[in-house]
């Protein structure tokens, strides 16, 4: 059983999150805003944090940054802000994934399930190299030019999935099913944002990617040397 910290200043949203995750068999601890969320986080051990973005006292972005300074626990953010730059800002601050309000319960559960799987052994070769990038799949570590690179769990899952079939085209639906465990509530735009993060961290030129190429209207291809 996993332990989840759910933070939102709207009682209705807190109830939806609690009910959905408790039905999945998880223990859920709630907090009414970012300040209380940080206090509860400091009082216990959690496997996942689900937090709203817009909250009084301490907002979600500040909370993500503070938690990330202390822990690598997966963080799922609930937000009504749909602009891509806001999503990128959250991911860069240390969030691992996001759900845009209003969201469906199936989508919330799928995203939480994907993040909680982060500790499972990755499938595929134990060590993969391409260009100046080295990936240790069992240890879930990535290095570029000898320097450690932090990937979010979703970014790492995309990478590990595509490394299994070098040169093959993965359709949007195939990647969604592999990475999130479902296609329900996951959109091409969601996948594109995470792929953008992976490219920014591993490609020398993210605008003209060498390794992670787009197949227009179809999906993506990992192109090794």
Beta strands, then each sheet from edge to edge (+ up, - down):
strand 1: 3-7
strand 2: 27-31
strand 3: 48-52
strand 4: 74-79
strand 5: 97-100
strand 6: 127-130
strand 7: 133-136
strand 8: 141-144
strand 9: 147-149
strand 10: 169-171
strand 11: 212-215
strand 12: 219-222
sheet 1: 2+ 1+ 3+ 4+ 5+
sheet 2: 6+ 7- 8+ 9-
sheet 3: 10+ 12- 11+
end
